[in-house]
Amino acid sequence: MSPDWRDDSAHRSLIAYAVWSSFAHTAVMALMAMQLPTRRGELLAGVAVTGLAAVLLFVLAPRKETVFVTS
Protein backbone atom coordinates (compact mmCIF):
# COMPACT_ATOMS: atom_id res chain seq x y z
CA MET A 1 0.00 0.00 0.00
CA SER A 2 1.39 3.35 -1.05
CA PRO A 3 1.68 6.14 1.54
CA ASP A 4 0.91 8.64 -1.23
CA TRP A 5 -2.55 9.33 0.22
CA ARG A 6 -0.89 11.27 3.04
CA ASP A 7 1.03 13.52 0.65
CA ASP A 8 -1.26 16.57 0.31
CA SER A 9 0.92 18.23 -2.30
CA ALA A 10 0.34 15.26 -4.63
CA HIS A 11 -3.39 16.08 -4.60
CA ARG A 12 -3.17 19.82 -5.27
CA SER A 13 -5.31 19.66 -8.42
CA LEU A 14 -8.12 17.88 -6.57
CA ILE A 15 -7.99 20.46 -3.78
CA ALA A 16 -7.99 23.29 -6.36
CA TYR A 17 -11.05 21.74 -8.03
CA ALA A 18 -12.83 21.59 -4.66
CA VAL A 19 -12.03 25.27 -4.03
CA TRP A 20 -13.27 26.51 -7.39
CA SER A 21 -16.37 24.34 -7.39
CA SER A 22 -17.19 25.66 -3.91
CA PHE A 23 -16.82 29.24 -5.18
CA ALA A 24 -19.08 28.44 -8.15
CA HIS A 25 -21.67 26.84 -5.87
CA THR A 26 -21.53 29.88 -3.60
CA ALA A 27 -22.13 32.21 -6.55
CA VAL A 28 -25.13 30.20 -7.74
CA MET A 29 -26.62 30.15 -4.25
CA ALA A 30 -26.14 33.93 -3.94
CA LEU A 31 -27.97 34.48 -7.24
CA MET A 32 -30.77 32.20 -6.10
CA ALA A 33 -31.02 34.14 -2.83
CA MET A 34 -31.65 37.32 -4.84
CA GLN A 35 -34.32 35.66 -6.96
CA LEU A 36 -36.15 33.75 -4.20
CA PRO A 37 -37.01 36.12 -1.37
CA THR A 38 -38.94 33.43 0.51
CA ARG A 39 -35.79 31.27 0.79
CA ARG A 40 -33.29 34.11 1.17
CA GLY A 41 -32.29 33.31 4.78
CA GLU A 42 -31.55 29.64 4.09
CA LEU A 43 -29.64 30.40 0.93
CA LEU A 44 -27.55 33.16 2.48
CA ALA A 45 -26.66 30.85 5.36
CA GLY A 46 -25.55 28.30 2.77
CA VAL A 47 -23.57 30.99 0.96
CA ALA A 48 -21.75 31.84 4.19
CA VAL A 49 -20.94 28.21 5.02
CA THR A 50 -19.89 27.22 1.50
CA GLY A 51 -17.90 30.42 1.01
CA LEU A 52 -16.09 29.92 4.31
CA ALA A 53 -15.27 26.33 3.36
CA ALA A 54 -13.86 27.49 0.01
CA VAL A 55 -11.73 30.16 1.65
CA LEU A 56 -10.42 27.72 4.25
CA LEU A 57 -9.55 25.16 1.58
CA PHE A 58 -7.76 27.84 -0.41
CA VAL A 59 -5.79 29.14 2.57
CA LEU A 60 -4.89 25.72 3.95
CA ALA A 61 -4.05 24.10 0.61
CA PRO A 62 -0.44 22.97 0.33
CA ARG A 63 1.79 25.26 -1.65
CA LYS A 64 3.60 24.12 -4.72
CA GLU A 65 7.06 22.95 -3.82
CA THR A 66 9.84 24.82 -5.54
CA VAL A 67 12.88 22.99 -6.73
CA PHE A 68 16.18 24.83 -6.74
CA VAL A 69 18.61 23.72 -9.41
CA THR A 70 22.24 24.32 -8.69
CA SER A 71 24.88 23.90 -11.30
BELHU-V333280 format. One record per helix or strand. SS is the DSSP state (H for helix, E for strand). FROM is the first residue (numbers start at 1). LEN is the number of residues. If there is no record, write none. Layout:
# BELHU-V333280
SS_FROM_LEN + SS_FROM_LEN
This chain:
# BELHU-V333280
H_3_4 + H_8_28 + H_37_24
